[in-house]
Amino acid sequence: MLTSLFTGISGLNANGLALSVIGDNIANANTVGFKASRANFGDILSQTLGGASAMQVGRGTMIIDIQKMFTQGTLETTSNPLDLAIEGDGFFVVRQLNGPTYYTRAGQFRLDKDGYVVDPNGYRLQAYQMDATGNVTGAISDVYLAGLMSEPSATNKINMQVNLDSRDDSKTWSFTPGANLPNSSVYNFSTAITVYDSLGNPHLVYTYFVKTATPNQWEAHVIYNTSATGTPNYQEIDFDSGTAGTQPITLTFNSDGKLTTISPATPIANFNFSAWGATNPQNITFDFTDSTQYGSPNAVVFQNQNGYTSGNLIAITVDQDGVISGVFTNGQVKKVAQVVLAKFVAAHNLTKVGKNLFLESYGSGGPTYGAPGTVGVGSVYANSLESSNVDLAEEFIRMIAAQRAYQANVRVITTTDNMLNELMNIVR
């Protein structure tokens, strides 16, 4: 009869521990990246009684395992670009300075005072580093964003698509190098575009279109300032020599208004920006592809150039592949690093150490590292956080079941106690 007391006590212990697990789940219902646990019950070794049928009497229950449930949590949108969420089986990798490496599903990252991307504990996010061309170098280390700049890039091509009015009268070009730009009486149409030298200094380049006496033929004269002082010194590009001179670009159209020939075929201008300390000469190719001569007003249909000045970091973005990029004041976007994710064969055996962190254990096996979207680690979403996967309705059902089981085991103990009292009263 005493066995029933110990059986009831085992039920109290097991169901009490199960209630603790349920309570922990409920308490962390709003914890970012939290993974619920489940208490798994098992019976205790039975007592075998003698006899032909080898009768066995159970001795109660015990918690044989507290299993972590790594099901996917819901993704919630945030306004912080460094809030990251994983959809899949991977873990973020964070490193304590001069300490161990941890794994987490909580992607609440931010910049610390030193410019490193860190979690709320100050542990540094780990990522593959990327070179200047945006290719992964293979090294995994801290993500460092302080002092990032976009270096200037010198213009080497100007694309210009224009329509030149076929109804215009021809004009005679005239220009004297010096402090003044040409008078409007010597050209039909003009446009200007800003280009950049090797140091990122901006320079205005003027293109003047002049209709010649030859039918369907136009000239493009390119002028720029060579002086870095207050008084400009405008010079015209000679497209025979590429330097200062008077030879323009010649554009010839057919009777349908389509551009047929350009002379020279590949117009290259050698700009001299040495007064600003920049590389000299700076070769810039002009491309007039798809320009037309229709009976409509002169207009720039499209023009651009491929240079830019230096830029300071103004924003950070993270794409679905986990690539962290800097957005700069010059409009450039530069890839800096790619978030690395870790995957475990037996993630449920990871060791919980608090603060939403896990440590590798013997039972979990070693991590497999990969970029988002590879080796089954999942995808990364910026401006998002993964909610806890706790199902409150399910937890309340388990809590009620555990409570009833606890009450029933109390009744086993009280009933056994009453029976023992009756037994003690036999001798009276």
Buried (B, 14 or more C-beta within 10 A) or exposed (E): EEEBBBBBBBBBBBBBBBBBBBEBBBEBBEBBBBBBBBBEBEEBEEEEEEEEEEEEEEBBBBBEEBBBEBEBBEBEEBEBBBBBBBBBBBBBBBBEEEEEBBBBBBBBBEBEEEBBBBBEBEBBBBBBBBEEEEEBEEEBBBBBBEEBBBBBBBBBBBBBBBBBBBEBEEBEBEBEBEEEBBEEEBBBBBBBBEBBBBBBBEBEBBBBBBBBEEEBBBBBBBBBBBEBEEEBBBBBBBBEEBBBBEBBBBBBBEEEBEBEEBBEEEBBBBBBBBBBEBEBBBBBEBBBEBBBBBEEEBBBEEBEBBBBBBBEBEEBBBBEEBBBBBBBBBEBEBBBBBBBBBBBEEBBBBEBEEEBBBEBEEEBBEBBBBBBBBBEBBBBBBBBBBBBBBBEEEBEEBBEEBBEBBEEBBEBBEEBEEEBEEEEEEEE
